[in-house]
């Protein structure tokens, strides 16, 4: 087994679903060359192409998405690499969006000599979640409390700065009549609780939160709610809308400019990753 193939297996193990053009960018080869390698690995049973990707208008013209099979995991186990125990049928398009974002950042860091560490290097295979206790005054004056856990979509570090990720496909509203059901308002309140209490301190020294949604309008609505309704400011909550991540008509290339693009903050100047880490 070639070392490059093992690295591809590790990549699929790390992110669960990975596009072939992202695999090519990670290795620094052409998509055509990578396609010639991924095909045989799929036929040999090391990789698979998830069926969910066919639910796309441009499937025939898109870069294929791959995941690791049991045989591929066995190859990693042979070299002492513990495969990730991905549980259940996690939402395909949401997990692919998470992979597109974080792997884009990993590829950008590799090209610039920045130290990138994924969640597995930081906390192993343990789930990342924080216990939170929050309250919210609804428009009718009713004050509601909520106690529950907050689980970010992913975690990584660039040099010595740690980032949690919230990848939002606009499947939940900003507010709901109650905190007992998921909403972006509840997430904002939970992250504020985590950041104010520094509940992450037992795991890492600092925390920034990337909130990336599939619409610039939705990102603006979230920050307006945070500013006008919650009357909250934060240096650590970063917001950005990236429409290509929600498209079923086009597929993204690695978003390596994310390190240089400004993320909006409420009450503070924009945050540019490459200037801050």
Backbone as numpy.savetxt, mean C-alpha at the origin, in Angstrom:
# Nx Ny Nz CAx CAy CAz Cx Cy Cz
17.74 -23.45 -10.04 16.90 -22.25 -10.04 17.79 -20.99 -10.04
17.57 -20.11 -11.00 18.37 -18.91 -11.10 18.09 -17.97 -9.93
19.12 -17.22 -9.53 18.96 -16.28 -8.43 17.91 -15.22 -8.76
17.84 -14.81 -10.03 16.86 -13.81 -10.42 15.44 -14.35 -10.24
15.26 -15.65 -10.51 13.94 -16.25 -10.32 13.56 -16.26 -8.85
14.54 -16.56 -8.00 14.29 -16.56 -6.56 13.90 -15.15 -6.10
14.56 -14.14 -6.64 14.21 -12.76 -6.28 12.80 -12.41 -6.74
12.39 -12.93 -7.90 11.02 -12.73 -8.37 10.03 -13.40 -7.43
10.37 -14.62 -6.96 9.50 -15.31 -6.01 9.36 -14.51 -4.72
10.47 -13.96 -4.25 10.43 -13.15 -3.02 9.56 -11.91 -3.22
9.63 -11.33 -4.41 8.84 -10.15 -4.72 7.34 -10.48 -4.66
6.96 -11.60 -5.27 5.56 -12.02 -5.25 5.13 -12.42 -3.84
6.03 -12.98 -3.08 5.72 -13.33 -1.70 5.50 -12.07 -0.86
6.27 -11.04 -1.15 6.22 -9.80 -0.37 4.93 -9.03 -0.63
4.45 -9.03 -1.89 3.33 -8.18 -2.25 2.06 -8.94 -2.65
2.15 -10.23 -2.75 1.05 -11.14 -3.14 0.73 -11.06 -4.62
0.40 -9.87 -5.14 0.09 -9.71 -6.56 1.05 -8.69 -7.16
1.73 -9.07 -8.26 2.73 -8.18 -8.86 2.58 -8.17 -10.37
2.56 -7.00 -10.96 2.47 -6.86 -12.42 3.82 -7.19 -13.07
3.76 -7.76 -14.26 5.00 -8.15 -14.95 5.87 -6.95 -15.27
5.28 -5.78 -15.61 6.11 -4.62 -15.91 6.80 -4.08 -14.65
6.20 -4.30 -13.49 6.86 -3.92 -12.23 8.01 -4.88 -11.93
7.81 -6.16 -12.22 8.88 -7.14 -12.03 10.07 -6.78 -12.93
9.78 -6.39 -14.17 10.85 -6.00 -15.09 11.60 -4.77 -14.58
10.86 -3.78 -14.10 11.50 -2.57 -13.58 12.34 -2.88 -12.34
11.87 -3.79 -11.51 12.61 -4.17 -10.31 13.96 -4.79 -10.68
13.96 -5.63 -11.71 15.19 -6.31 -12.13 16.01 -5.47 -13.11
15.43 -4.40 -13.63 16.15 -3.57 -14.58 16.24 -4.18 -15.97
15.21 -4.94 -16.36 15.19 -5.55 -17.69 13.95 -5.09 -18.43
13.85 -5.44 -19.71 12.72 -5.03 -20.52 11.51 -5.90 -20.21
10.29 -5.36 -20.36 9.09 -6.17 -20.16 9.05 -7.39 -21.06
9.56 -7.26 -22.28 9.55 -8.39 -23.21 10.46 -9.52 -22.70
11.64 -9.15 -22.21 12.56 -10.16 -21.67 11.97 -10.82 -20.43
11.34 -10.01 -19.58 10.75 -10.57 -18.37 9.58 -11.48 -18.71
8.82 -11.14 -19.75 7.69 -11.98 -20.17 8.18 -13.35 -20.60
9.34 -13.39 -21.28 9.88 -14.69 -21.72 10.31 -15.56 -20.55
10.62 -14.95 -19.41 10.98 -15.72 -18.22 9.76 -16.11 -17.40
8.79 -15.21 -17.29 7.64 -15.47 -16.46 6.74 -16.55 -17.04
6.66 -16.62 -18.35 5.85 -17.65 -18.99 6.26 -19.05 -18.59
7.54 -19.43 -18.76 7.98 -20.77 -18.35 7.80 -21.03 -16.86
8.04 -20.02 -16.01 7.87 -20.21 -14.57 6.41 -20.48 -14.22
5.51 -19.90 -15.01 4.09 -20.16 -14.81 3.73 -21.57 -15.28
4.23 -21.97 -16.43 3.96 -23.32 -16.94 4.52 -24.39 -16.03
5.63 -24.08 -15.36 6.25 -25.05 -14.44 5.58 -25.07 -13.08
4.62 -24.17 -12.86 3.84 -24.19 -11.63 4.40 -23.39 -10.47
5.40 -22.53 -10.74 5.96 -21.70 -9.66 5.16 -20.42 -9.47
4.58 -19.92 -10.54 3.79 -18.71 -10.51 2.41 -18.99 -11.10
1.45 -18.13 -10.76 0.11 -18.23 -11.32 -0.38 -16.84 -11.70
-1.36 -16.81 -12.61 -1.98 -15.55 -13.02 -3.39 -15.51 -12.41
-3.63 -14.68 -11.41 -4.95 -14.63 -10.78 -6.06 -14.35 -11.79
-7.14 -15.08 -11.66 -8.26 -14.94 -12.58 -8.93 -13.57 -12.47
-8.86 -12.94 -11.30 -9.57 -11.67 -11.10 -9.12 -10.58 -12.06
-7.87 -10.68 -12.55 -7.37 -9.62 -13.43 -8.11 -9.58 -14.77
-8.82 -10.65 -15.11 -9.56 -10.67 -16.37 -10.76 -9.74 -16.33
-11.12 -9.29 -15.12 -12.23 -8.35 -14.97 -11.75 -6.93 -15.21
-11.23 -6.71 -16.39 -10.67 -5.42 -16.76 -10.90 -5.21 -18.25
-11.29 -4.00 -18.62 -11.63 -3.72 -20.01 -10.45 -3.92 -20.95
-9.25 -3.70 -20.47 -8.07 -3.80 -21.33 -7.19 -4.99 -20.96
-7.79 -6.05 -20.42 -7.02 -7.19 -19.94 -6.05 -7.72 -21.00
-6.50 -7.87 -22.23 -5.66 -8.47 -23.28 -4.43 -7.62 -23.58
-4.48 -6.34 -23.25 -3.39 -5.43 -23.60 -2.63 -4.94 -22.37
-2.93 -5.53 -21.23 -2.28 -5.11 -19.98 -1.15 -6.05 -19.60
-0.22 -5.52 -18.81 0.81 -6.36 -18.23 0.14 -7.36 -17.29
0.54 -8.63 -17.37 -0.08 -9.67 -16.56 0.31 -9.51 -15.08
-0.61 -9.95 -14.23 -0.38 -9.95 -12.80 -0.06 -11.37 -12.35
0.95 -11.52 -11.50 1.38 -12.85 -11.05 1.30 -12.95 -9.52
1.14 -14.17 -9.08 1.24 -14.49 -7.66 2.01 -15.79 -7.49
2.53 -15.99 -6.30 3.34 -17.17 -6.00 2.44 -18.36 -5.69
2.81 -19.53 -6.22 2.07 -20.75 -5.95 2.71 -21.51 -4.79
2.08 -22.62 -4.41 2.64 -23.47 -3.35 4.02 -23.99 -3.76
4.20 -24.28 -5.04 5.51 -24.77 -5.50 6.55 -23.66 -5.41
6.16 -22.44 -5.73 7.09 -21.32 -5.60 7.46 -21.07 -4.16
6.47 -21.19 -3.26 6.75 -21.02 -1.83 7.69 -22.10 -1.33
7.56 -23.31 -1.86 8.44 -24.40 -1.47 9.89 -24.11 -1.86
10.08 -23.44 -3.00 11.43 -23.07 -3.42 12.04 -22.06 -2.45
11.22 -21.13 -1.97 11.72 -20.17 -0.99 12.05 -20.86 0.33
11.22 -21.81 0.72 11.47 -22.53 1.97 12.78 -23.29 1.92
13.17 -23.75 0.74 14.42 -24.50 0.59 15.64 -23.65 0.95
15.53 -22.34 0.76 16.68 -21.46 1.04 16.50 -20.77 2.39
15.53 -21.24 3.17 15.34 -20.68 4.51 14.52 -19.42 4.57
13.82 -19.10 3.48 12.97 -17.91 3.46 11.55 -18.34 3.83
11.03 -17.80 4.93 9.69 -18.17 5.37 8.64 -17.44 4.53
7.84 -18.20 3.76 6.82 -17.54 2.92 5.74 -16.86 3.75
5.14 -15.85 3.18 4.05 -15.15 3.84 2.78 -16.00 3.81
2.12 -16.09 4.93 0.87 -16.86 5.00 -0.30 -15.91 4.69
-0.47 -15.59 3.40 -1.59 -14.75 3.01 -2.88 -15.50 3.31
-3.78 -14.89 4.06 -4.99 -15.57 4.51 -6.21 -15.07 3.75
-7.06 -16.02 3.35 -8.33 -15.68 2.76 -8.19 -15.07 1.37
-9.32 -14.75 0.79 -9.37 -14.12 -0.52 -9.42 -12.62 -0.36
-8.27 -12.04 -0.03 -8.23 -10.60 0.13 -8.61 -9.92 -1.18
-9.28 -8.79 -1.10 -9.75 -8.12 -2.30 -8.61 -7.90 -3.27
-8.76 -8.50 -4.46 -7.68 -8.51 -5.44 -7.27 -7.10 -5.85
-8.22 -6.27 -6.26 -7.87 -4.96 -6.79 -7.30 -4.04 -5.72
-7.78 -4.19 -4.50 -7.23 -3.39 -3.41 -5.79 -3.80 -3.11
-5.54 -5.11 -3.01 -4.18 -5.57 -2.72 -3.24 -5.23 -3.86
-3.73 -5.27 -5.10 -2.89 -4.90 -6.24 -2.54 -3.42 -6.18
-3.48 -2.58 -5.75 -3.18 -1.16 -5.59 -2.11 -0.95 -4.53
-2.21 -1.66 -3.41 -1.18 -1.58 -2.37 0.18 -1.96 -2.95
0.21 -3.06 -3.70 1.47 -3.52 -4.30 2.01 -2.49 -5.29
1.14 -1.94 -6.14 1.58 -0.94 -7.12 2.25 0.25 -6.43
1.68 0.69 -5.31 2.22 1.86 -4.61 3.56 1.54 -3.96
3.57 0.51 -3.12 4.76 0.25 -2.31 5.91 -0.27 -3.17
5.60 -1.13 -4.15 6.67 -1.61 -5.01 7.23 -0.49 -5.88
6.39 0.45 -6.30 6.89 1.63 -7.02 7.92 2.37 -6.18
7.61 2.54 -4.90 8.53 3.23 -4.01 9.79 2.41 -3.79
9.65 1.10 -3.66 10.83 0.26 -3.50 11.75 0.35 -4.72
11.16 0.31 -5.92 11.95 0.41 -7.15 12.65 1.76 -7.21
11.95 2.84 -6.86 12.55 4.18 -6.88 13.71 4.27 -5.89
13.54 3.67 -4.73 14.61 3.70 -3.72 15.84 2.93 -4.20
15.63 1.79 -4.84 16.75 0.99 -5.37 17.55 1.80 -6.38
16.85 2.54 -7.23 17.54 3.29 -8.28 18.32 4.47 -7.73
17.95 4.94 -6.52 18.58 6.12 -5.94 19.52 5.80 -4.78
19.65 4.53 -4.47 20.53 4.15 -3.37 19.97 4.46 -2.00
18.65 4.59 -1.90 18.01 4.82 -0.60 17.69 3.47 0.05
17.82 3.40 1.33 17.55 2.15 2.04 16.05 1.95 2.20
15.53 0.89 1.60 14.11 0.56 1.68 13.95 -0.73 2.47
13.02 -0.71 3.42 12.68 -1.92 4.17 11.17 -2.11 4.18
10.76 -3.29 3.80 9.33 -3.59 3.79 8.89 -4.08 5.17
7.58 -4.19 5.32 7.00 -4.59 6.60 7.64 -5.85 7.18
7.94 -6.84 6.33 8.49 -8.10 6.82 9.85 -7.91 7.47
10.64 -6.97 6.97 11.93 -6.69 7.58 11.78 -5.92 8.88
10.68 -5.19 9.03 10.50 -4.33 10.20 9.82 -5.05 11.36
8.78 -5.84 11.05 8.02 -6.49 12.13 7.78 -7.97 11.85
8.47 -8.51 10.84 8.28 -9.92 10.52 6.91 -10.16 9.91
6.34 -11.32 10.18 5.04 -11.68 9.61 3.88 -11.33 10.53
4.17 -10.69 11.64 3.10 -10.31 12.57 2.23 -9.23 11.95
0.91 -9.27 12.16 0.04 -8.21 11.64 0.32 -6.90 12.36
0.18 -5.79 11.64 0.36 -4.47 12.24 -1.01 -3.89 12.55
-1.28 -3.64 13.80 -2.53 -3.00 14.18 -2.35 -2.24 15.48
-3.19 -1.22 15.68 -3.12 -0.39 16.87 -4.50 -0.34 17.52
-4.54 -0.50 18.82 -5.78 -0.29 19.56 -6.05 1.20 19.67
-7.27 1.61 19.35 -7.62 3.03 19.39 -8.93 3.23 20.15
-9.04 4.39 20.77 -10.26 4.82 21.45 -10.54 6.25 21.01
-11.65 6.45 20.31 -11.92 7.75 19.71 -13.35 8.21 20.03
-13.60 9.49 19.80 -14.95 10.04 19.93 -15.17 11.05 18.82
-16.45 11.24 18.48 -16.79 12.15 17.39 -18.14 12.79 17.65
-18.23 14.09 17.45 -19.50 14.80 17.60 -20.16 14.89 16.23
-21.28 14.23 16.06 -22.01 14.25 14.80 -22.67 15.61 14.58
-23.15 15.81 13.36 -23.75 17.09 13.00 -24.95 17.44 13.87
-25.64 16.41 14.37 -26.81 16.66 15.23 -26.44 16.88 16.69
-25.14 16.93 16.98 -24.67 17.19 18.33 -24.41 15.94 19.16
-24.80 14.78 18.64 -24.59 13.54 19.39 -23.11 13.17 19.40
-22.59 12.88 20.58 -21.20 12.45 20.72 -21.16 10.93 20.79
-20.38 10.34 19.91 -20.27 8.88 19.85 -18.83 8.47 20.12
-18.64 7.39 20.82 -17.31 6.85 21.06 -17.15 5.53 20.33
-15.91 5.18 20.07 -15.62 3.92 19.38 -14.29 3.38 19.91
-14.25 2.10 20.19 -13.03 1.43 20.61 -12.78 0.26 19.66
-11.65 0.25 18.99 -11.36 -0.80 18.03 -9.95 -0.69 17.51
-9.57 -1.64 16.70 -8.20 -1.69 16.19 -8.12 -1.05 14.80
-7.00 -0.43 14.56 -6.68 0.18 13.26 -5.58 -0.64 12.62
-5.81 -1.10 11.40 -4.82 -1.92 10.70 -4.46 -1.27 9.37
-3.28 -0.65 9.27 -2.85 -0.06 8.00 -2.75 -1.11 6.90
-2.81 -0.66 5.65 -2.71 -1.58 4.53 -1.30 -2.10 4.33
-0.30 -1.32 4.69 1.08 -1.78 4.57 1.97 -0.88 5.40
3.23 -1.28 5.49 4.23 -0.56 6.28 5.58 -0.70 5.61
6.34 0.38 5.56 7.70 0.32 5.01 8.51 1.47 5.59
9.80 1.40 5.38 10.69 2.48 5.83 11.63 2.87 4.71
11.88 4.17 4.60 12.90 4.70 3.69 13.95 5.37 4.55
15.17 4.85 4.49 16.21 5.27 5.43 15.66 5.10 6.85
15.55 6.18 7.61 15.07 6.05 8.99 13.69 6.66 9.20
12.94 6.83 8.10 11.58 7.34 8.20 10.60 6.21 7.91
9.60 6.04 8.76 8.67 4.92 8.68 7.32 5.42 8.15
6.74 4.63 7.23 5.49 5.00 6.58 4.46 3.89 6.70
3.26 4.27 7.11 2.10 3.39 6.99 1.34 3.81 5.74
0.64 2.87 5.11 -0.10 3.17 3.89 -1.58 2.88 4.07
-2.40 3.83 3.62 -3.83 3.61 3.46 -4.13 3.78 1.98
-4.50 2.68 1.32 -4.84 2.70 -0.10 -6.36 2.68 -0.22
-6.93 3.72 -0.78 -8.38 3.90 -0.79 -8.92 3.88 -2.22
-9.78 2.92 -2.52 -10.39 2.81 -3.85 -11.78 3.45 -3.89
-12.07 4.30 -2.92 -13.34 5.03 -2.83 -14.54 4.09 -2.65
-14.32 3.00 -1.94 -15.41 2.07 -1.69 -16.13 2.35 -0.37
-15.64 3.31 0.38 -16.33 3.69 1.61 -16.46 5.21 1.65
-17.55 5.72 2.22 -17.75 7.17 2.26 -16.85 7.82 3.30
-16.76 9.15 3.23 -15.98 9.87 4.23 -16.64 9.75 5.59
-17.96 9.89 5.64 -18.67 9.77 6.92 -19.82 8.77 6.80
-20.20 8.24 7.94 -21.40 7.40 8.06 -22.17 7.86 9.29
-23.43 7.43 9.44 -24.20 7.85 10.62 -23.63 7.37 11.94
-22.76 6.33 11.89 -22.19 5.80 13.12 -20.73 5.42 12.92
-19.95 5.50 14.00 -18.55 5.08 13.95 -18.40 3.57 13.94
-19.49 2.85 14.16 -19.41 1.40 14.26 -19.18 0.75 12.90
-19.41 1.47 11.83 -19.12 0.98 10.48 -17.99 1.81 9.89
-17.21 1.19 9.05 -15.98 1.81 8.55 -16.27 3.04 7.70
-15.46 4.07 7.90 -15.53 5.29 7.10 -14.15 5.94 7.14
-13.93 6.90 6.22 -12.62 7.57 6.27 -12.52 8.48 7.47
-13.65 9.01 7.92 -13.64 9.83 9.13 -13.13 9.01 10.32
-13.59 7.77 10.43 -13.14 6.93 11.54 -11.64 6.68 11.44
-11.15 6.43 10.22 -9.71 6.21 10.04 -8.91 7.44 10.45
-9.37 8.62 10.05 -8.66 9.85 10.42 -8.60 10.01 11.93
-9.71 9.75 12.59 -9.74 9.87 14.05 -8.84 8.82 14.70
-8.82 7.61 14.14 -7.97 6.57 14.70 -6.49 6.90 14.51
-6.13 7.39 13.33 -4.73 7.74 13.11 -4.33 8.92 13.99
-5.23 9.87 14.17 -4.92 10.98 15.07 -4.65 10.46 16.48
-5.44 9.50 16.92 -5.24 8.91 18.24 -3.88 8.22 18.33
-3.53 7.45 17.30 -2.24 6.75 17.27 -1.09 7.74 17.29
-1.20 8.80 16.49 -0.10 9.76 16.37 0.05 10.61 17.63
-1.07 11.03 18.21 -1.00 11.85 19.42 -0.41 11.04 20.57
-0.84 9.80 20.72 -0.35 8.96 21.81 1.02 8.34 21.50
1.47 8.47 20.24 2.69 7.82 19.77 2.64 6.33 20.09
1.51 5.73 19.72 1.29 4.32 20.00 2.23 3.41 19.22
2.90 3.96 18.23 3.85 3.19 17.41 5.22 3.08 18.06
5.47 3.79 19.14 6.82 3.91 19.71 7.43 2.57 20.09
6.62 1.60 20.44 7.18 0.30 20.78 7.72 -0.46 19.60
7.38 0.02 18.39 7.80 -0.67 17.17 8.84 0.12 16.37
8.64 1.43 16.27 9.57 2.26 15.49 9.51 3.68 16.02
10.52 4.51 15.73 10.65 5.82 16.39 9.76 6.91 15.83
9.24 6.75 14.62 8.43 7.80 14.00 7.44 7.14 13.05
6.47 7.91 12.58 5.48 7.35 11.66 4.84 8.46 10.83
4.90 8.28 9.51 4.16 9.10 8.57 3.10 8.20 7.93
1.97 8.76 7.54 0.88 7.97 6.98 0.56 8.48 5.58
0.79 7.63 4.58 0.42 7.96 3.20 -1.03 7.56 2.97
-1.87 8.52 2.67 -3.26 8.28 2.30 -3.38 8.50 0.79
-3.44 7.40 0.04 -3.49 7.50 -1.41 -4.81 6.95 -1.90
-5.55 7.79 -2.63 -6.84 7.39 -3.17 -6.80 7.47 -4.69
-7.85 6.98 -5.33 -7.85 6.88 -6.78 -8.44 8.10 -7.47
-8.65 9.17 -6.71 -9.24 10.38 -7.28 -8.69 11.61 -6.58
-8.24 12.58 -7.34 -7.77 13.82 -6.75 -8.92 14.55 -6.04
-10.12 14.44 -6.61 -11.29 15.06 -5.99 -11.57 14.44 -4.62
-11.51 13.12 -4.55 -11.79 12.45 -3.28 -10.73 12.80 -2.23
-9.47 12.87 -2.65 -8.41 13.26 -1.73 -8.66 14.68 -1.19
-9.11 15.57 -2.08 -9.41 16.94 -1.65 -10.59 16.98 -0.70
-11.59 16.13 -0.94 -12.76 16.09 -0.05 -12.38 15.57 1.34
-11.48 14.61 1.38 -11.04 14.07 2.67 -10.30 15.13 3.47
-9.38 15.84 2.81 -8.62 16.87 3.53 -9.51 18.03 3.93
-10.51 18.35 3.10 -11.45 19.42 3.48 -12.25 19.01 4.71
-12.66 17.75 4.78 -13.38 17.25 5.95 -12.50 17.33 7.19
-11.26 16.93 7.04 -10.34 16.97 8.17 -10.14 18.40 8.66
-10.05 19.32 7.72 -9.81 20.73 8.06 -11.06 21.40 8.64
-12.19 21.24 7.95 -13.39 22.02 8.27 -14.28 21.36 9.32
-14.36 20.05 9.33 -15.24 19.36 10.28 -14.48 18.92 11.52
-13.36 18.22 11.30 -12.57 17.78 12.46 -11.74 18.91 13.04
-11.53 19.97 12.26 -10.69 21.09 12.68 -9.34 20.58 13.18
-8.77 19.70 12.38 -7.51 19.04 12.76 -6.41 19.38 11.78
-5.21 19.47 12.29 -4.01 19.64 11.49 -3.08 18.47 11.79
-2.21 18.15 10.85 -1.26 17.07 11.10 -0.06 17.18 10.18
1.12 17.05 10.78 2.34 16.98 9.98 2.54 15.60 9.39
1.90 14.59 9.97 2.21 13.20 9.64 1.20 12.53 8.71
0.04 13.14 8.50 -0.96 12.57 7.59 -0.80 13.21 6.22
-0.45 12.40 5.24 -0.15 12.86 3.89 -1.21 12.35 2.92
-1.60 13.18 1.96 -2.72 12.83 1.08 -2.37 13.05 -0.39
-2.87 12.12 -1.24 -2.64 12.25 -2.68 -3.68 11.43 -3.44
-4.15 11.95 -4.56 -5.03 11.21 -5.45 -4.29 10.81 -6.71
-4.38 9.52 -7.08 -3.68 9.01 -8.28 -4.68 8.21 -9.10
-5.33 8.82 -10.10 -6.41 8.16 -10.84 -6.02 6.86 -11.52
-4.80 6.75 -12.04 -4.41 5.55 -12.78 -4.51 4.30 -11.92
-4.41 4.45 -10.59 -4.46 3.29 -9.71 -5.86 2.70 -9.60
-6.87 3.45 -10.02 -8.23 2.94 -9.98 -8.79 2.62 -11.35
-7.97 2.74 -12.38 -8.45 2.57 -13.75 -8.58 1.10 -14.12
-9.67 0.76 -14.81 -9.82 -0.56 -15.43 -9.57 -0.46 -16.94
-9.24 0.73 -17.41 -8.99 0.96 -18.83 -7.50 0.97 -19.15
-6.69 1.40 -18.20 -5.25 1.48 -18.39 -4.56 0.83 -17.21
-3.34 0.36 -17.42 -2.57 -0.18 -16.30 -1.38 0.74 -16.03
-0.99 0.87 -14.77 0.10 1.79 -14.43 1.48 1.22 -14.73
2.39 2.09 -15.04 3.81 1.78 -15.01 4.29 2.11 -13.58
5.45 1.61 -13.16 5.94 1.94 -11.82 5.95 3.44 -11.57
5.35 3.84 -10.45 5.18 5.26 -10.13 6.41 5.77 -9.38
7.54 5.76 -10.07 8.81 6.07 -9.41 8.97 7.55 -9.09
8.08 8.41 -9.61 8.17 9.83 -9.29 7.47 10.16 -7.97
6.88 9.15 -7.32 6.20 9.41 -6.04 7.14 10.03 -5.01
8.43 9.73 -5.12 9.38 10.28 -4.15 9.55 11.79 -4.31
9.24 12.29 -5.49 9.48 13.72 -5.78 8.21 14.54 -5.86
7.07 13.90 -5.80 5.80 14.62 -5.92 5.28 15.05 -4.55
4.67 16.23 -4.47 4.18 16.70 -3.16 2.94 15.95 -2.69
2.93 15.62 -1.41 1.75 15.10 -0.74 1.15 16.23 0.08
-0.16 16.37 0.00 -0.83 17.46 0.71 -0.93 17.15 2.20
-0.77 18.19 3.04 -0.99 18.08 4.48 -1.93 19.19 4.92
-2.76 18.90 5.90 -3.70 19.90 6.42 -2.99 20.74 7.47
-2.90 22.04 7.19 -2.30 22.95 8.15 -0.79 23.01 8.09
-0.18 22.34 7.13 1.28 22.33 7.00 1.67 22.32 5.53
2.90 22.73 5.19 3.34 22.71 3.80 3.33 21.29 3.24
3.26 21.15 1.92 3.30 19.83 1.30 4.57 19.05 1.71
4.46 17.75 1.67 5.56 16.86 2.06 6.10 16.18 0.82
7.41 16.30 0.56 8.06 15.62 -0.55 9.03 14.60 0.04
8.77 13.34 -0.24 9.52 12.26 0.41 11.02 12.40 0.21
11.45 12.63 -1.05 12.89 12.66 -1.34 13.61 13.78 -0.62
12.91 14.82 -0.21 13.53 15.95 0.51 13.52 15.77 2.02
12.77 14.76 2.50 12.56 14.63 3.94 13.23 13.40 4.55
13.49 12.38 3.75 14.02 11.14 4.33 15.54 11.18 4.38
